[in-house]
Amino acid sequence: MNTQDNDFRTPGQLIQAILDKRGWTKRTLAIVLNLSEPTITRIVGDKQPVDAKLAVMLEEVFGVPADRFLSLQKQFDLAQARIAMHPDPDRANRALLYGDLPVAEMIRRGWINADSARDIKRVESELVRFFGVNRLEDIEILPHAAKKTAVNTDATPAQLAWLHRVKKIASEMVVPRYTPSAGRAAVVKLNALLSAPEEARKVPRILGEAGIRFVVVETLTSAKIDGVCFWLNDAAPVIGMSIRHDRIDNFWFVLRHELEHVLQFHGRSAAMLDAELEGERAGTGATVLEEERVANEAAADFCVPKQKMESFIARKAPFFAERDILGFARTINVHPGLIAGQLQHKLTRFDLFRKHLVKIRAAVTPSAMVDGWGDVAPVDL
């Protein structure tokens, strides 16, 4: 008899086959192993599992590797569990929802109304509401959901949740109808604000008057979102920002980046979701999508005109004194932090002139529609 024969489905079947071949009774095996006969009967009948200790004893007696008995026991236990367990498709969905979405943070932020992430039924019903679907399995981060939000890149579940929050807030805002001429006029008005951080308080009003919904939503911890541009009903542009890098240079770069998407009518078919704009996507290389390259160039030129920046670098390189930065900033009427930010990126020297990269969020948020940093946007759940 080949003890590796696949006809054996349980350890008890294998033991019984060996006993039959040897002409042993269960009593004989009980005496050899120094176990009670009822115990051997339960083991052979697969009513008592073969553990590691017993497997080693059987190996000594029968010459069959202990792992053969343990492998059969494992297969038998698994088969029994599959029979006993009722299929639950929600279990796999729950793994994706709780594994990929920062549910606890969404509760803390007031995005979903539940006392705890452990209140599964409540959380699931709230996620259905949050994502605007009728059933749990229709939530778009699940693989078989029929409806997906169109975005320009592969968005993570946390990024999609952030985007949904921006959409919800923006949809309840009231602004005039957007026109391209109003958008271009807004750029001119914004350009006049670059000299002082406190001037950023006027940004929400200028954009709102141009028909652009401007929303500031603190990023979720794992999302690493900088900004987004999309359109409601193909006619109403929305700019969402996280201001996760609270610096004057980053704020104006991201804002003008998203505004260029609006001016170019990007984001109508797919939301222009921008993450890590301080990394590779802040450049204008061949790896950057054309829409992003256009937006990056417009943003950089807005902060510091390209020709003037190149001329300044050509004149002052390789030494850049602080008095040169301050003088150049006064000449083009921008805050020194915008010069410092561009120099850092162009020279890949992020230690230079850091004191000029002043914070700006406190100037922007009092007059903006804001969700985060302890505040929950006043929108209907």
Phi and psi in degrees as a GROMACS rama.xvg file:
@    title "Ramachandran Plot"
@    xaxis  label "Phi"
@    yaxis  label "Psi"
@TYPE xy
-91.6669  113.795  ASN-2
-73.0096  -7.99173  THR-3
-92.1085  5.5406  GLN-4
-57.2664  131.997  ASP-5
-74.2432  -2.59279  ASN-6
-67.5414  -20.5496  ASP-7
-80.5182  125.864  PHE-8
-108.109  -16.3172  ARG-9
-139.29  159.682  THR-10
-65.1528  -32.5242  PRO-11
-63.5583  -39.0709  GLY-12
-62.7194  -41.703  GLN-13
-64.9177  -44.0258  LEU-14
-62.9012  -43.6106  ILE-15
-63.1074  -38.872  GLN-16
-64.4126  -39.9997  ALA-17
-66.7255  -41.308  ILE-18
-60.7149  -43.7944  LEU-19
-62.4344  -42.4224  ASP-20
-64.6069  -37.6507  LYS-21
-85.9362  -11.8783  ARG-22
75.6821  26.5462  GLY-23
-92.5817  153.289  TRP-24
-99.7675  170.331  THR-25
-64.5868  -32.8717  LYS-26
-63.1102  -39.0457  ARG-27
-60.9873  -46.8901  THR-28
-64.569  -36.2287  LEU-29
-62.0144  -41.5657  ALA-30
-67.6149  -42.3242  ILE-31
-62.7418  -41.108  VAL-32
-88.7033  -4.46304  LEU-33
59.1953  43.5704  ASN-34
-121.781  161.893  LEU-35
-73.1984  152.566  SER-36
-63.604  -40.0894  GLU-37
-60.0579  -35.3124  PRO-38
-63.267  -45.4561  THR-39
-63.1501  -37.787  ILE-40
-62.2274  -42.6678  THR-41
-66.0739  -39.0929  ARG-42
-66.1307  -46.6789  ILE-43
-65.9379  -30.889  VAL-44
-86.7542  7.05954  GLY-45
58.7669  31.5736  ASP-46
-95.2672  -15.5664  LYS-47
-132.049  128.615  GLN-48
-71.4676  153.583  PRO-49
-86.8751  114.783  VAL-50
-93.5278  -179.996  ASP-51
-61.9821  -40.0017  ALA-52
-63.4399  -46.0098  LYS-53
-66.6831  -36.3586  LEU-54
-60.788  -39.6001  ALA-55
-66.5921  -39.5371  VAL-56
-63.1742  -42.2171  MET-57
-65.751  -35.1425  LEU-58
-61.5623  -42.1033  GLU-59
-65.3931  -37.0647  GLU-60
-80.9012  -44.0541  VAL-61
-101.466  -15.0323  PHE-62
75.6682  15.5092  GLY-63
-99.3586  130.914  VAL-64
-52.7224  137.731  PRO-65
-59.5599  -34.585  ALA-66
-68.969  -17.5409  ASP-67
-66.3973  -43.5401  ARG-68
-66.6536  -42.4311  PHE-69
-66.8828  -35.7909  LEU-70
-65.134  -43.6195  SER-71
-63.9767  -39.796  LEU-72
-63.2526  -41.7091  GLN-73
-63.1145  -44.904  LYS-74
-63.4231  -40.0096  GLN-75
-66.9714  -43.4501  PHE-76
-62.0935  -41.5488  ASP-77
-65.9509  -41.5722  LEU-78
-62.8614  -40.8639  ALA-79
-64.4515  -40.0623  GLN-80
-65.3952  -39.5634  ALA-81
-64.4578  -34.7341  ARG-82
-69.5433  -41.0382  ILE-83
-74.9154  -33.6012  ALA-84
-81.2356  136.079  MET-85
-87.0293  134.622  HIS-86
-56.7  135.508  PRO-87
-136.714  91.5932  ASP-88
-60.5915  -24.4512  PRO-89
-66.8442  -22.2856  ASP-90
-65.5306  -43.7202  ARG-91
-66.5913  -39.6247  ALA-92
-62.1489  -41.4503  ASN-93
-63.2851  -36.5548  ARG-94
-62.3396  -39.9983  ALA-95
-71.1461  -43.362  LEU-96
-65.1153  -49.5122  LEU-97
-77.9369  -26.7241  TYR-98
-79.501  -33.3585  GLY-99
-105.497  -26.1789  ASP-100
-95.2427  138.772  LEU-101
-79.8567  71.3122  PRO-102
-58.5365  -45.7793  VAL-103
-60.4419  -39.599  ALA-104
-69.0931  -36.6856  GLU-105
-65.4487  -34.8282  MET-106
-66.6691  -46.5482  ILE-107
-61.9738  -35.3212  ARG-108
-79.7104  -6.82021  ARG-109
81.6146  15.3571  GLY-110
-78.329  -34.0559  TRP-111
-126.273  141.088  ILE-112
-96.5399  93.6183  ASN-113
-150.753  150.91  ALA-114
-74.8788  -31.6555  ASP-115
-158.243  154.047  SER-116
-64.9557  -18.0586  ALA-117
-79.0411  -13.1086  ARG-118
-80.95  76.6477  ASP-119
-59.6022  -47.5343  ILE-120
-61.12  -43.7341  LYS-121
-65.6221  -44.3409  ARG-122
-61.9482  -42.9134  VAL-123
-63.6737  -42.016  GLU-124
-66.5217  -34.8461  SER-125
-71.1425  -35.939  GLU-126
-66.7304  -36.8971  LEU-127
-59.5156  -45.5278  VAL-128
-65.6717  -44.8917  ARG-129
-59.6835  -43.2863  PHE-130
-87.2413  0.474007  PHE-131
66.8502  40.8884  GLY-132
-121.865  173.947  VAL-133
-96.6886  -24.6616  ASN-134
-135.478  154.999  ARG-135
-57.1403  -42.9635  LEU-136
-69.7986  -8.61238  GLU-137
-91.1095  -4.47327  ASP-138
-61.9331  129.843  ILE-139
-66.992  -17.8824  GLU-140
-77.1691  -10.5402  ILE-141
-81.4167  144.487  LEU-142
-62.5809  -29.1709  PRO-143
-102.328  9.8303  HIS-144
-62.8517  133.832  ALA-145
-72.1854  -36.1574  ALA-146
-108.256  127.12  LYS-147
-123.707  143.868  LYS-148
-71.9869  127.544  THR-149
-77.0242  119.35  ALA-150
-130.479  160.478  VAL-151
-79.705  -2.25284  ASN-152
-150.116  171.496  THR-153
-74.6527  106.084  ASP-154
-91.3942  142.266  ALA-155
-78.9457  161.596  THR-156
-55.2463  -39.7179  PRO-157
-65.3135  -38.674  ALA-158
-66.6831  -39.1445  GLN-159
-65.5106  -37.7032  LEU-160
-63.6268  -44.0577  ALA-161
-59.6945  -44.0775  TRP-162
-62.2228  -41.0733  LEU-163
-62.1194  -38.5745  HIS-164
-65.4696  -43.3504  ARG-165
-59.7743  -43.8586  VAL-166
-62.1561  -42.2655  LYS-167
-61.868  -46.1886  LYS-168
-66.2038  -45.4947  ILE-169
-62.9669  -35.731  ALA-170
-65.8754  -20.09  SER-171
-99.4759  2.36483  GLU-172
-86.539  150.617  MET-173
-118.781  118.493  VAL-174
-137.597  164.427  VAL-175
-65.6656  168.804  PRO-176
-68.7996  136.482  ARG-177
-79.1589  140.217  TYR-178
-132.987  150.16  THR-179
-56.7898  -37.5103  PRO-180
-64.6941  -37.0764  SER-181
-66.0821  -37.1842  ALA-182
-64.3885  -43.5994  GLY-183
-66.3445  -37.8935  ARG-184
-64.6732  -35.2454  ALA-185
-62.7275  -37.5413  ALA-186
-60.7137  -43.2171  VAL-187
-61.8908  -44.0734  VAL-188
-65.3093  -40.0904  LYS-189
-67.1756  -34.4868  LEU-190
-60.856  -27.9483  ASN-191
-77.4909  -4.21326  ALA-192
-99.6338  -0.328917  LEU-193
-75.4234  -8.10966  LEU-194
-82.7403  -22.2114  SER-195
-142.09  138.955  ALA-196
-57.684  -39.9603  PRO-197
-65.4472  -19.6408  GLU-198
-66.596  -19.2041  GLU-199
-63.9191  -14.314  ALA-200
-62.9256  -20.2865  ARG-201
-84.8804  -9.64732  LYS-202
-58.2897  -51.2871  VAL-203
-57.5698  -39.9147  PRO-204
-67.1935  -44.5159  ARG-205
-62.1312  -44.3551  ILE-206
-67.7041  -41.5725  LEU-207
-61.505  -42.4141  GLY-208
-64.887  -25.3739  GLU-209
-84.6849  -2.00814  ALA-210
87.1875  17.1642  GLY-211
-107.574  120.089  ILE-212
-74.9732  121.994  ARG-213
-114.054  120.074  PHE-214
-127.1  134.727  VAL-215
-113.355  114.797  VAL-216
-124.732  120.439  VAL-217
-55.5234  135.662  GLU-218
-67.0279  152.447  THR-219
-74.7281  151.89  LEU-220
-52.1411  -42.4416  THR-221
-94.577  1.57462  SER-222
-83.6832  -37.2909  ALA-223
55.0724  41.0695  LYS-224
-85.5045  139.801  ILE-225
-103.773  -47.7798  ASP-226
-167.148  174.843  GLY-227
-153.701  149.741  VAL-228
-129.712  129.4  CYS-229
-152.074  174.945  PHE-230
-125.579  137.031  TRP-231
-91.791  127.827  LEU-232
53.9295  29.4638  ASN-233
62.8525  12.5035  ASP-234
-135.328  -21.2952  ALA-235
-113.577  107.349  ALA-236
-74.8834  146.04  PRO-237
-128.293  134.378  VAL-238
-116.337  121.134  ILE-239
-112.419  137.817  GLY-240
-133.478  153.14  MET-241
-105.033  -21.6431  SER-242
46.0846  42.1285  ILE-243
-70.2387  -26.4445  ARG-244
-101.69  99.6674  HIS-245
-81.2738  75.8  ASP-246
-140.083  147.125  ARG-247
-62.3689  -39.2122  ILE-248
-67.6188  -42.8312  ASP-249
-67.7735  -40.7904  ASN-250
-58.361  -51.3996  PHE-251
-69.5902  -34.139  TRP-252
-64.4831  -49.7689  PHE-253
-64.4973  -43.919  VAL-254
-59.8734  -48.6601  LEU-255
-68.0061  -32.204  ARG-256
-58.4241  -50.4517  HIS-257
-68.5213  -34.6796  GLU-258
-66.2644  -34.1754  LEU-259
-65.7741  -36.3169  GLU-260
-57.6456  -42.2253  HIS-261
-62.9756  -48.1177  VAL-262
-61.8116  -32.2305  LEU-263
-90.6647  2.93089  GLN-264
60.5401  28.7301  PHE-265
-72.5786  154.212  HIS-266
89.688  3.3772  GLY-267
-79.2736  -36.1331  ARG-268
-92.0349  -26.5654  SER-269
-150.78  131.401  ALA-270
-58.8165  134.267  ALA-271
-87.5737  91.4562  MET-272
-92.7632  117.206  LEU-273
-112.144  116.482  ASP-274
-122.535  149.545  ALA-275
55.5348  45.0615  GLU-276
-67.2511  -9.90231  LEU-277
-89.8604  -5.10926  GLU-278
-94.3998  -137.495  GLY-279
-61.249  -32.4553  GLU-280
-74.4021  -6.06275  ARG-281
-79.0424  -12.7882  ALA-282
-89.7787  -169.771  GLY-283
-130.082  32.6847  THR-284
-75.3311  176.635  GLY-285
-67.5243  -20.3478  ALA-286
-77.9272  -10.9873  THR-287
-88.3346  135.505  VAL-288
-55.4054  148.993  LEU-289
-56.9287  -42.9606  GLU-290
-61.0066  -38.5268  GLU-291
-72.2994  -36.9545  GLU-292
-61.5663  -44.0481  ARG-293
-61.686  -44.8041  VAL-294
-66.7096  -39.0014  ALA-295
-63.1049  -44.8945  ASN-296
-64.3803  -41.6952  GLU-297
-64.1091  -40.1586  ALA-298
-66.6299  -44.7729  ALA-299
-64.7338  -42.2779  ALA-300
-68.516  -29.8965  ASP-301
-68.5738  -44.2359  PHE-302
-67.4386  -47.9768  CYS-303
-144.053  114.95  VAL-304
-49.6671  131.995  PRO-305
-55.7508  -48.6987  LYS-306
-63.1553  -40.3149  GLN-307
-67.4477  -37.0302  LYS-308
-66.2016  -44.1393  MET-309
-65.5667  -37.8871  GLU-310
-65.3623  -41.6422  SER-311
-61.7753  -45.3694  PHE-312
-64.5344  -42.171  ILE-313
-61.8947  -36.0916  ALA-314
-77.6941  -34.1052  ARG-315
-102.908  -19.4879  LYS-316
-61.5994  146.46  ALA-317
-93.3064  5.45267  PRO-318
-112.217  128.012  PHE-319
-120.622  106.743  PHE-320
-86.6378  153.558  ALA-321
-62.0874  -35.8337  GLU-322
-63.2765  -29.6576  ARG-323
-69.4883  -40.8793  ASP-324
-62.5456  -47.8458  ILE-325
-64.1543  -41.0462  LEU-326
-66.1598  -42.6755  GLY-327
-63.8275  -41.0346  PHE-328
-62.0813  -42.5505  ALA-329
-64.6465  -38.3601  ARG-330
-62.4178  -41.4199  THR-331
-100.648  4.95375  ILE-332
60.7817  50.0094  ASN-333
-130.991  163.511  VAL-334
-70.077  142.349  HIS-335
-56.7015  -25.4509  PRO-336
-62.1321  -30.0466  GLY-337
-70.2473  -37.6013  LEU-338
-65.8778  -46.8287  ILE-339
-60.2911  -43.0758  ALA-340
-61.5229  -43.4513  GLY-341
-67.7519  -39.8053  GLN-342
-61.4283  -42.4056  LEU-343
-56.9058  -44.9134  GLN-344
-72.8575  -40.5745  HIS-345
-69.9391  -33.6795  LYS-346
-98.0701  -4.10641  LEU-347
48.5406  43.4923  THR-348
-124.011  87.4148  ARG-349
-82.6864  5.27643  PHE-350
-94.8497  -6.96871  ASP-351
-81.2067  134.676  LEU-352
52.5358  36.8947  PHE-353
-64.7426  -27.0549  ARG-354
-65.5671  -18.2586  LYS-355
-85.4434  -10.2932  HIS-356
-83.9371  70.2145  LEU-357
-73.5114  158.571  VAL-358
-74.6593  153.246  LYS-359
-139.357  -14.4533  ILE-360
-58.0594  -40.2214  ARG-361
-62.7492  -24.191  ALA-362
-81.9335  -30.3063  ALA-363
-84.2879  -45.2831  VAL-364
-67.974  -31.0987  THR-365
-59.0091  -28.474  PRO-366
-106.599  7.26538  SER-367
-108.948  164.158  ALA-368
-80.9386  112.51  MET-369
-123.274  141.952  VAL-370
-135.578  112.188  ASP-371
138.187  176.626  GLY-372
53.8095  40.6171  TRP-373
94.8213  -11.1391  GLY-374
-107.17  142.914  ASP-375
-113.668  127.011  VAL-376
-58.0466  137.366  ALA-377
-78.2328  70.3091  PRO-378
-118.186  154.52  VAL-379
-69.0541  134.302  ASP-380
